[in-house]
Amino acid sequence: MASAEPTRTAHAGMRPEWWEVLAARGQTWATAHPALLRRLRRLVVVSVWACLPLVVVMYVAVPTVRQGVNVWLAIYWLLIAWFLLARTKTVSWRLVSTVFAVGTAWALAIALLSRRLVDITGLPITSDGPRIAVAALTEESLKLLPLALLAVLAPGRVRRFAVADFLLIGLASGLAFQAFEDFFRRTYVAITKPGLLDLILDPSRTGPGSGAPQYGLSPISGGSSTDYAAFGGHHVLTALTAVTVGLGVAAWRHGRRQRPLRRLTWSAVAVLAPVLMWWVTVADHAGNNATGGLLGRTWVETQRPSTPWLMRSTWDQTGEGAHRAGLLLLLLFVALLVDARRLRRGDGSPPPPAGFAGWGSILWAPGAIADRWGATVAGWTTIAAADVPRPVAAAVRTIGAALRATCALAAYSLRDLSVMLVARSREPGEGSTAAALRGFAAASMLRKTRLDAMSAAAPTETRQSRRLSRAVGIAGLIVLIAVGTWVAVRLTTHIGVSVTRAPTLDWLAGLLDSLADWWASLGPVQQMLLIAGIAALIVLSGGTFGLALGVAGTAGFLATHGHGAADFVRDPRRATTDFLTNLTPQQLAGYAVEIALARLLPAGVGGVAGRGVRRTVDNYRLSRGGTRTRAGVPLSETELGLELADVLKNATFLKLVKSAQYMKTGSFRQASLDFDRLTHGVTVVTRNSGLRTATLSNGTKINVRPFSSGQLPTLEIDTPGNIVIKIRY
């Protein structure tokens, strides 16, 4: 289990990166300006809420975009589903949703650049050259730029990425592009009249087999197909390349520990695998667009093809774009296994406390459980590998490693699920809001635990390693931009006007070009509504989701309004206003889900082990400037949160009866020093027998006394509506 204390990582001792410095300065500024921070936060939240009616008004006032909005929502669900599937991730939802939101704007930039590249060639945008070469090379290259840019801007953080993180960043970028493209594809379908063949075969022109993406609850939805080709979707293709990059990084690191010949082999695999996967996605994209006309496979079977043989052959020999979503699921599983092995190597958690067995062990020591399961399931491979020829022994050891990785994945996944359930269970007498806040904190704590383990298992970070990672990122940016522009223009000119003799507009730049007349036909009000509505969709897509509830301010608001329904009954107008000005739509939805889970789960789940988990999560919240609350007024972060976290850092939790009791090494002198830290700048009253008391502006009463009922120096913190904290020395 993670604790409130920082753990040793592979980048310990390195200078923080610029974004870490910026975050620390932001936290310092927020601590120094709490009132201004609350006003700014309220302004942001109100602005996000204002986006919701804008989308509704656009949906009602511009009927032609309704299908596009529906598609956007379906794509956003895919983003959430894959985020939940990537169990070994270390990136936050905020980063993933930000990549998605920024990616939608980047999709427009790619479309405008593609249009400019077509103009350079002098070919019509409806011709085959642009929709095969520019669409495939430019789009598939530039969709990967966010990942390369992260490596340039934050090389230290990218070095600590799990393989699943690479997949999620690529997926978010690809989904953003698909959301933007399919929004306008559905709009194009809505404004154009169907032909006779469309009315006979598919009146909607977006059904199965039409070439339009199909969506559903399945995480592998979003692909399309025709009689001649299949297309996994932009998200699948970009994620395939991105996860292969992550696996390549893992292969490179694995090769560093091998003998020279094997090292060379692993290094070659690490470099070539992402390039080959990228080329397969380019061929898939080109083949899908080339077969969009009525003549299907003409681009492959023509007597005088102008499309490069390698592109045609790759598409033809790799299944014509079929089963790419299934391949991504397979690579996700491989990524999870690689990450699970890395988690086990970097897991420095101590053995479970005495008396914790069975389920308690999985909560506190998943690594030990993974080793036990691995020995049971894969122990035979060690014996078998000793009595067989070397090639067979290598295969047997590989099977053993895969089985042990599977056991580690199962153990850590079970640990995460158990902690999430136990953390959401209420203590006796505890309110639902406290359990909900603990649930959010547990998710953040588990992610930090994974990040610490990944960092500990990564190669030691140095200035040279950061420079190398940044150099690789810069090289990737240069190559991707060059291929997406110069190479794309050369290939477009080579292909020429027609390969299939059935020109279409079914690619993003072509769709935008065809919508020019429709845009001109809209009135000024509809144009403004459409611009504002799309901007609102982007803002809502990048808004903070569930985990963001753990930040200072929002958590405090929830703790203050922990009675929920009771507050609403007493003063519905004020309660509604408070929630709408302090929580974004996504946060409110996440809060509702957390409250429902807290009410459905019975209190005290997990027994002694569960109580220990809940105390650990509470301490983690305190260490991040959170508050220990029981549906009452929270402790002010500026007055108590961060100082109390430091005071409790080296304290041992004893029990929870009427108060939360801790034991800490030291004497009355240490207790007095801790009291002074907590009451800095506040009037202190000295009473008889060395008793000192102080009252903070939020009503919190703090006292320190040389002797308590147990004859030990005691520091006591009592906030109205909160659990009393007593620290014995």
N, C-alpha and C positions, 0 to 999 in steps of 0.2 A: 504494500500500500504506500501511496505517496504521503508525505508529511508536509507540514508547513515549512520545514526547513529546506533550503536549497541543497541539491545533490551535486556531486562531482560530475562534470561533463567533459567531453573531449575538447571543448573550446574554453575551458576554465583557464584564466590567466590571459586570454586574448582581449585586446581592446574591443569594446562594444562597437557594433556597426552603426552607421549613421541613423538607421531607423530605430535602433534600440536606444540611442542617445536621445533622439527626438521623443520617443515614447516616455522616457524617464523625465525629460524636461516638461512634457505635457502633464505627467502625473504630479510633478512638483508644482506646476502652475495651478492645476486643479485643486490641490490641497490648500494653496495660498489664496485662492479666489473661489470659495464654495458658492457664494451667492451669485456671482457672475456665471459660474458654470451651470447652475440650475436654470438661469434665464436662457442661456445659450441652448442648453439641452431641450428646454421647453419649446424654444423657437424651432429647433430641428424637428422635434416630434410633431409639432403642429403642421409644419411644412410637409412632412411625410403623409400625415393624415389628409392634407389638402389634395394630395395626388390621387387618393382613392376616388373622390367624386369626379375628378377630371377624367379618369378612365371610364367611369360610368357614363358621364355625359358624352364622351367620344363614342362609346358603345351604342348609345341611343341615337345620337345626332348624325353619326356617319355609319349607316348600316353596312356599307361595303367592307368595313374593317372588322366586323364581328367575328368572322371565322378566324381572322388573324389573332385577335385577342384570345380566343379559345385555345388556339395552338400555343400561344405564349404561356398560358397557364399549364398546359399539358407538358411543355418543355421544362417549366420550372419544377414540376413534380419529378421529372426525371433527374434533375439536379439533386433534389432532396433524397431520392431513392438511392442514387449511387453514393452520396455522402454517407448514408446509413450503412451501405454495404461494405464500404472501405473501413473495416474494423481496426486496421493498424495505422490509420492516418495520424499525423501529428499536426496538420494544418487545421486552422479554425474555420468554422462556418463563415465567419466574417470575411476571411481572405478569399474563400471559394466564391461566395456570393459577390464580392467586389470584382473578382476576375470576370464573373459572368456579366455584371453590370457594365464594366468598362469594355468588355468584349463586344457588347452590342454596338457601342459607339465605334469601336475598332472595325466592326463589320461594315459600317457605312464608309469608313475610310478605305477599306479594301475594295469596296464596290466602286468608289470614285477613282481610285488608282487604276483599277481594271479598265474602267471606261477610258481613261487617259491612255493606257497602253494600247487599247484597240484603235484609238485615234492615230497613234503613232504608226501603226501598221497600215493604215489607210483602208482596212477591210470593213465591210458592214458588220455591225455588232450581232446581226442574226446569222452570220456565216459560221461555218464549222471551225475555222482556225481559232477564233476567239473563244468559242464555247468549249472547245476541247483543250487547247493549250493554256490560254489565260485562266480559264476557270480552274483547271486542274493544278497547274504549277503555281499560279499566284495565290489562289485561295488556300491550298494545302500547305504552302510554305509560310504565308503570313499569319495563318491561324496559330502557328507555333511560336510566334514572336513573343507573346506574354511569358512563356516559359523561359526563353532565352534571356529576356529582359530581367526576369527575377534573378537569374544566375549572375547577371552583370551588376545589378543594384544591391543584391543581398547574397553574395557568394557563400558566406559563412552559414546562413540559414539554409540555403539550398543543399549544402554539403550534409546537413542533418536531416534532410528529407527522407521519409520512408518511400519505398517504391510506390505505395498506394497514393502518396502525395503527388507524384508526377502524373499518375493517372487522373486524379481529380482536377489538377490545374488544366491539363489538356482537355478533359471532358468539359469543364466549365467554359473554356474558350470556344470549343466546337459547338456546344449547345447555344452559346450566345450568337454565333454566326447563323446557326440553323433557325433560331428564334427570329432573327432579323429577316433572313431570306424567306422563310415560310410565311411570315406575316405578310410580306408583299406578294408572295406567290398566291396566297388565298385571296388577297385583295384583287390581284390581276384576274383571277378566275371569276370573282364576283362582278367585275365591271365589263368583262368581255362576253359576247354572246356565243353560246356553244354551237358547233357545227352539227350537221346531220349525223355524222358518225359518232360524235360525242353523245347525242341524244339517244342513239341506239345502244351504245356500249356502256356508257357511264355518264348519266345526266349531271352528276355532281362534279365530274372531272377531277375529283380528289379521292376516289374510292380505291380499294385494293386493286393492284395491277395497273393503276393509272400513271405510276411514276411519282406520285405525291407521297410524302411521308405519312405513315399511319401511326397513330398514338394510342396508348392505353395505359393501364396500371403497371404493366410489365416493365422492368427497368431496361429491357433490350428492345423496347418499341422505339419508334422514331425513324425506322428505315423505310425504304420504298423498293418497288420492283415492277418490272414489265415482263413481257414475254421473252425478252432477250437479255436482260441484265438485272442485277440487284444492286442496291446501294444501301450500305449500313446506316448512313446518316453522317452529317458532319461531325457530330459528337463522337461517334464510334471511331471514325477514321483518325481524328485528331488524338483521341485517347489512346488508340493503338500505337501511334508513333511515340506519344509521351511516355506510356508505360514501358515501352521498349527502351527508351532512353534511361528510365529508372533501373530497369533490369541490366542494362549495359553498364551503368555505374556500379551496380552490385557485382557484376562479372569482372569488371576492372579491378575492384578491391580484392575480390577473391583471387584473381590471378597474381596479385602482388605477393601473396603468401605461398606461391608455387615455385617449382623448379623452373629454370630458364625456358625450356621448350614449352612447358605447360603455361608459363606466364605469357609467352608470345601468343599461344593459341587463345587463351582467355582474353587477352588484349585485343586481338583481331576480332573476336566475337563481339566484344564490347563496343567496338567502333563500327563494325559493318552491320550488325543487327538493326540498329535504329535507321541507318541509311536504307537498307533493303525494305524495312517495313514502311518507311516514308514513300519509297518508290511504288510499293504495292498500292498504297492509298492513292497516289497520283494516278496510277493506271486504272484503279477502280473508278475514280472521279471522271477521268477522260472517257472510259468505256461507257459509263452511265450516260454522259452527255452525248456521246457519239451515237448511241443506240436510241436516242430519244425520238428520232424520226421514224417514219413508217417502214423504212427499209432495214431496220434492225442491224444485223451483223455485216452490213455492206462495208463498213469502215475496216473490217478485218479481212473480208473475203474479196475485196475489189482487186482487179487485175493490176492496177497501178496505184498502190496506196501511197499517200503522202505522209501519213502518220508514221513515226518511227517504228521499226520492227520490234524493238525492245518493249515499247509501250503496249503494242498490240499483243505480243506474245505473253507478256506478264499478265495482262488482263485475261487472256484466253486460258492460260495454263493454271491460274490460281482460282478458277471457279467462277469467273465472270462477276466478281463482286459478292458472291453468295456467302452466307454464314459468317460474316464479319462480326456481328454482335455476339454470336456464340464464341468466336475466337477471343473477343475482348473479355468475356466472362471467364474463359479458361486462363487468360493471362492475369486477370484479377486474382484468381485463386493462386497462381504461381507467385504473384507479388505478395500476397498475404503470407504464403509459406516462407518466402525469403525474409520478409519483415519479422515474422514470428521467430525465426532463428536469430535474427539480430536482436530482437527484444530479449531473448533468453541470454544471449551473451552479455548484454548490457544491464541485465536485471541485478541490482545489488541489494534487493530487499532482504531484510533479516528473516530468520525462521519465525513462524507464527508464535505468538505468546503461549505460555504453558497452559494446557487445557483446551487449546483450540484444535479440534480434530474435524475430519470430515469436511463439511461445507465451510467451516471456519478456516480451514487450511487454504482453500481455494481463494478466499477473500484476502488472506494475508500473505500467502507464499505460493502464487501460481507457478513460479519457476520450479520450486521443489516438486509440485504436483506434475508439471510437465516432464521433469526428469523421471519420475516414478512411472508415469504412463509410457514414456519413451522406452524405458528399460523393459517394460512388459511387452510392448508391441514390437519393438525393433531389436531386442536383445539378441535374437537368433542371427541377425545379419553379421554381428561381430564374430560369432563362432563360424558361420558359413564362409566368411571372407578369408579365413585363415587356411582353408584346405582346398582352395580352387586356384586355377591359373590367374595370373595378374589381370587380364582384361575382364574376366568374370568377377574377380574380387572387386574391381573398381565399380562394376555395375551393381553388385550387392551392396557395397558401401553407399552408393548413391541412393538406392532404395531405402537403406537404413536412415540416411539423412532426411529423406523426404518423409518417412514415417515419424521421425522425431520432430520434424518441423510441424507436421500435422497435429501431433500431440501438443506441442507448444501453442499452436494457433487455437486449438480447442480449449486449452487451459486459460489462456489470456482472454479469449472471448467470453468464456464462462465467468471469469473474474469480473470483467467489465459489466456483463449483464447482472451479475449478483450484486455488485456494488451499486449499480443504478437502482435496482429494486430496493435494496436495504436502505440506501440513503433517503429514498422517498417515503419510507415508513416513518410514522410519527412516534416520538417518545410519549410516554404517558403524560397527559395534560398539555401536550404541545399542539399548536394550531396547524392548519393545512398550509398556511403561507410559509411558515418556517421550514416545513418539509419540502415545499416546492422550491424554495431558495436553496436548500441543501441539495436538491436534485440537480439544479443548474450548476452548482459548485462542484458536485461530484463529476459531472461530465467534463468540466474544465480541468479538474484535478487528474482524471484519468488520462486526458490528452497530454498534460504536463508530464505525467509518469512515463508515458510512451516516449515523449520527446527526450526526457532525461536518459532513458535506456538506449534510445537510438544514438544519442550523442556520445554516451559512454562507449558504445560498440563501434563508433566511427573511427577512422584513422585520426590520430592526434592532429589538431588544427594548428597551423602556423601561418605566419604572414605569407610565406611562399605558397602554401596550399590555397589560401584565399586568392592570391594573385593568379594562380594557375586556373582556379575555377572561374574567375572573372575573365581571364583570357579566352577560355573555352567558350564562355557565353558570348563574348564579343565576336569570336570567330563564327559562332553559330548565327549570330545576327547578320553578319556580313554575307555569309553563304546563303542564308534564307532570303535575304533581300535581293541578292544578285540573281538567284534562281527565279524568284517571284517576279522579277522585272526584266532584266536583260535576256535571260534564257527564254522566258515566256514569250517575249516579243520575237525573238529569232525563230522559235518553233512555230508560232502563229503564222508568221510570214511563209514558212516552209509548207505548212499544211494548206494554206490558201483559203479560197472561198468555200468550196464544197467537197465533202467526202461522201456524205450520205444523200445529197440532193434533197434534203428535207429539213430546211432551216427552222430552228425554234428559238424561243426566247427564255427557255427554262433554266436560267442561271442568274445570279443576283444582279450583276451589272445590266444584263439584258432586261430583266424585270423592271428595274428602276427606269431604264430608258423608255420602256413601253408605257410606263405610268405617267409620263410627262403630260400627255393630253388630258388624262383623267384629273391630274392635279390642277391643271389650268381650268378645268370645268368646275372645280369646287369654288364656292364662295369664300370671301375672306374669313368669315366666322368659322366655317368648316375647316379651312386650312389651319387657322390658329388652334382650333380644338384638336386637330390631328397631331400637330407638332407638340402641343402641350400634353396630349394623351400618351404619345410615345415616350416623351421625356418622363412622364409620371410612371409609366410601366418600368422604365429603367431604374428610377429612384426606388420604387417599391421592390424591384428585384434585388437591389443591392443593399436594402435596409437590413438592420440587425435582426437576427433570428433568435431562437431560444437561448443559446449560450450567452448572448450579450446581456441577458438579464442580470448576470453576475456583476456588472460594472457598478462602480459607485454612483449613487444617485438613483438609479432605477431600483436596485435592491433595497435601498433605503425607503423609497416610495412604497414598494410592496409591503415592507415590514410595517410601515406606518398605517397602511390600509389593509392590514392582515385580516380584518373581520369580513372583508368582501361583501357578501350579500347583506350582512347586517348594516354596513355603512350605506348600502344602496337603499335599503328600506327606510333608514332614518332620514336620509337626505339624498334622494335619487339624482337631483340636478347636480349637486356638488360632486357626488361620487362619480357620476358620468364624466363631468368636466375634468376632474382630477385624473381619471384613467386616460382620457383622450389626449391630455396635454403632457402626460409623463410616459406613456407606452406607445410605441409604433404599432401598426396593425399586426406585424409579424410577432412582436413581443407579446401583445395581448393574446394572440392565438396560442403562443407557447406557454404563457402563464395559465391560460384556461386548461390546456392539456395537463400541465404539471399539477394543478389543483385537483383535477379529476383523478389523476393517478394517486395523489396523496390521500384522497378520500376513499378510493377503492381498496387500497392496500391496508391490511390490518396493522395496528400499532405494534411496535416491538418486534418486527420481523428480524430473525437471525439470532435471537437470544443475546448471549454475552458477546459473541463475535460481531453481531450486527450493531450492538451498542458501541463497540469499539470503532467500527467503521464510521458510524455517525459522528462520533467525537472527533475522529481524524478529519472528516470532511469539514466539520465546524471549525476546527483549528486552521484548516487550509483557507477557509473564508476569512478568518481573522487575519491571517498572514498577508492577505491581499487587500487589506483595508476594509473588509466586510464587517458585519455585525452579528453578534449572537443574539437572536431575538426569539420571542415567543408571541407572535402576532401583536406586538406593541410598538412603542416609539423606538426607533433604532438609536444606537450609539452614534454620535456624530463622528465622522471620519476625521475631521480636522482636529477634534478635541481628544479623541480616545482611540480610534481604530488602529492606526499604524503603531502608536506607542504600546497599546495593549498587545498587539501581535508580537512586538519585540520582548515584552515582559513575559509572555507565555511561551516564547520560543524554546526555552530550556526547562520548562516546567513539565511535570508528569501528571497526567490526568489520573485522579483517584476514583471518584464516584460521582454519580448524579442522584441526589436525593431531593431535598428542597432547594439545593444550590449545586452549582458545578464546582467541585472541589479539586484543587491542584496541590502538588507538593513541589517545592523548589529549593535547591541548595542555597544556604546562606543564613544570615542571622537577622536580627531586627534592623541592623544597619542596611542590609541589602533591601529589606522590605521598605525602609524609609526612602532609599534611593529610587526604587520603583515608584513609590507614591509621588515623589517629586517630579518624576518624568510624566506621570499621568495628570498632574495638577499644575503644570507649568503655566504661569500667567493667571492663575485663579487664586482668589482669597482663601487662605488656609486658617482654620481655627484650631488652636492647641488647647486641649482639655486636660483633666487630671490623669495621672498615671501614664503620661506619654501618648495619650490618644490624640491623633490629629485627624481632622475631617475637612472635606471640601465639597462644594456643590457646583457642577458644571452648568452651563447655560441651558442644556436640554433636560435638566432635572436629575442627572446622574449624580449619585452620592458616593463618594469614595472615602474610606477611612483606613487608617493603619494603626494597629495597637500592638504593644510588646507581648501581650499574652491573650490567648483566646481560651475557650472552654477546654481545649486540648493542651493548654500551657505552651503554645507555640506562637511566635510572632505571625500576625495574619494581616493580609491586605485584602480588602473587600470592596467590590464594585457592584453597585446596585442601581440599575436603570429602571424606571417605571415600566412595567409590562414585560421586562426581560428576566431571564434566569440570572439570579445573583451569582457572581463569581467570587470564590474565596480561594486565596493562595496562601498556603501554610509554608513557613520557612523553618 
